[in-house]
Amino acid sequence: MTKLPVYKATIDPGWIDYNGHLRDAYYGLVASYAVDEVLDRLGIDAAYRESTRCTLYTLEMHLHYLHEVKGSDDLRVESWILDADAKRIQLGCRLLCSRVAEPVATAEMMMLHVHQGDKPTVKSFPAGIIAALEALKVDPAARDDFGPASRKIELKRR
């Protein structure tokens, strides 16, 4: 499996709340920036979006806050393709900092490939992107062990 890029975040002092911790919304922002790097790695970059008028819409996102992040912490995000089909990507992110041994948060997203015309429509990925997703997809055991569970995000197959 080819490794996805590790995103390194710089914590802005304005992101810190009155308790000295990262505000909850910024965990999602950091995960979103990490996803941008994953999409670039998959070839769903600015050039792709301009030439195809296709992009990804986030349908659902689950965040689990496991440890507080302080303003002085380093923050990085490791991402995984948990599952994918012809039109969707289930992506997971683990937010990590060197002060804490385990992840400080996890984010799990379901994303949909959409053509942005006069009326946005769902569209299948090109073959090259499907191949990249398949090469990067984790095995089912790793997917099941990704992180804390709430209502499960998964690809429903018909």
C-alpha positions as CSV (number, residue, x, y, z in Angstrom):
1,M,0.0,0.0,0.0
2,T,1.3,3.4,-0.9
3,K,1.5,5.8,2.0
4,L,-0.7,8.9,2.0
5,P,0.9,12.3,3.0
6,V,1.1,13.2,6.7
7,Y,-0.4,16.7,7.1
8,K,1.4,18.9,9.6
9,A,-0.7,21.7,11.1
10,T,0.4,24.9,12.7
11,I,-1.9,25.9,15.5
12,D,-3.0,29.5,15.3
13,P,-3.2,31.2,18.7
14,G,-6.7,32.3,17.7
15,W,-7.8,28.7,17.7
16,I,-7.2,28.3,21.4
17,D,-10.2,28.7,23.8
18,Y,-10.5,30.1,27.3
19,N,-9.3,26.7,28.7
20,G,-6.0,26.9,26.8
21,H,-7.2,24.1,24.5
22,L,-7.9,23.8,20.7
23,R,-11.5,24.8,20.0
24,D,-13.6,21.9,18.9
25,A,-14.3,23.3,15.4
26,Y,-10.6,23.5,14.6
27,Y,-10.1,19.7,14.8
28,G,-12.4,19.5,11.8
29,L,-10.6,22.3,10.0
30,V,-7.3,20.5,10.5
31,A,-8.8,17.2,9.2
32,S,-10.2,19.1,6.2
33,Y,-6.8,20.5,5.3
34,A,-5.4,16.9,5.6
35,V,-8.1,15.7,3.2
36,D,-7.0,18.3,0.7
37,E,-3.5,16.8,0.6
38,V,-5.0,13.3,0.2
39,L,-7.1,14.5,-2.7
40,D,-4.1,16.0,-4.4
41,R,-2.2,12.7,-4.0
42,L,-5.2,10.9,-5.6
43,G,-5.1,13.3,-8.6
44,I,-8.3,15.1,-7.5
45,D,-6.4,18.4,-7.5
46,A,-7.0,21.9,-8.8
47,A,-6.2,20.9,-12.4
48,Y,-8.5,17.9,-12.2
49,R,-11.4,20.0,-10.7
50,E,-10.9,22.7,-13.4
51,S,-10.7,20.3,-16.4
52,T,-13.5,17.9,-15.3
53,R,-15.7,20.3,-13.2
54,C,-15.8,17.4,-10.7
55,T,-15.1,17.6,-7.0
56,L,-15.9,15.9,-3.8
57,Y,-18.7,16.8,-1.4
58,T,-18.5,15.7,2.2
59,L,-21.7,13.9,3.1
60,E,-20.9,13.1,6.7
61,M,-18.2,13.6,9.2
62,H,-17.7,12.1,12.6
63,L,-15.2,13.6,15.0
64,H,-14.0,12.0,18.2
65,Y,-12.2,14.2,20.7
66,L,-9.9,11.9,22.7
67,H,-7.4,14.3,24.4
68,E,-7.1,18.0,24.6
69,V,-4.7,19.8,22.2
70,K,-2.8,22.7,23.7
71,G,-1.5,25.8,21.8
72,S,2.1,24.6,22.3
73,D,1.4,21.2,20.8
74,D,2.7,20.0,17.4
75,L,-0.2,18.5,15.4
76,R,0.0,16.1,12.5
77,V,-2.6,14.1,10.7
78,E,-2.3,10.6,9.3
79,S,-5.0,9.7,6.8
80,W,-6.3,6.4,5.4
81,I,-8.7,5.4,2.6
82,L,-10.9,3.1,4.7
83,D,-13.1,2.1,1.8
84,A,-14.1,3.4,-1.7
85,D,-16.4,2.5,-4.5
86,A,-17.0,4.0,-8.0
87,K,-18.4,7.3,-6.6
88,R,-17.6,7.5,-2.8
89,I,-14.6,7.6,-0.5
90,Q,-14.7,6.7,3.2
91,L,-11.6,8.5,4.6
92,G,-10.2,8.4,8.1
93,C,-7.9,10.8,9.8
94,R,-6.0,10.4,13.1
95,L,-4.8,13.6,14.7
96,L,-1.6,13.1,16.6
97,C,0.8,15.2,18.8
98,S,4.1,14.2,20.3
99,R,2.9,15.0,23.9
100,V,0.3,12.2,23.9
101,A,1.0,8.5,23.0
102,E,-2.3,7.8,21.3
103,P,-4.4,9.9,18.9
104,V,-5.8,13.1,20.3
105,A,-8.8,12.9,17.9
106,T,-10.1,10.9,15.0
107,A,-12.2,12.1,12.0
108,E,-14.1,9.9,9.6
109,M,-15.7,11.2,6.5
110,M,-17.9,10.0,3.7
111,M,-17.2,11.9,0.5
112,L,-19.1,11.8,-2.9
113,H,-17.7,12.5,-6.4
114,V,-19.9,15.2,-8.0
115,H,-19.9,16.9,-11.4
116,Q,-20.6,20.6,-10.8
117,G,-22.8,21.6,-13.8
118,D,-25.9,23.7,-13.8
119,K,-27.3,21.0,-11.5
120,P,-24.7,19.0,-9.5
121,T,-24.8,15.3,-10.4
122,V,-23.1,12.3,-8.9
123,K,-20.5,10.9,-11.3
124,S,-18.2,7.9,-11.2
125,F,-14.5,8.4,-10.7
126,P,-12.2,7.9,-13.8
127,A,-10.4,4.6,-14.0
128,G,-7.1,6.0,-12.8
129,I,-8.6,7.4,-9.6
130,I,-10.4,4.2,-8.9
131,A,-7.1,2.3,-9.3
132,A,-5.3,4.8,-6.9
133,L,-8.1,4.3,-4.4
134,E,-7.9,0.5,-4.6
135,A,-4.1,0.7,-4.1
136,L,-4.4,2.9,-1.1
137,K,-7.4,1.2,0.6
138,V,-6.6,-0.4,3.9
139,D,-7.6,-4.0,4.6
140,P,-10.9,-4.6,6.4
141,A,-9.3,-5.4,9.8
142,A,-7.5,-2.1,9.8
143,R,-10.7,-0.3,8.8
144,D,-12.5,-2.0,11.7
145,D,-9.8,-0.9,14.1
146,F,-9.6,2.7,12.9
147,G,-10.9,4.4,16.0
148,P,-13.7,4.8,18.4
149,A,-17.1,3.9,17.0
150,S,-20.3,5.8,17.0
151,R,-23.0,5.4,14.4
152,K,-21.0,3.6,11.7
153,I,-20.0,5.3,8.5
154,E,-19.8,2.7,5.7
155,L,-20.4,2.2,2.0
156,K,-23.8,0.5,1.5
157,R,-23.5,-1.8,-1.4
158,R,-26.6,-2.8,-3.4
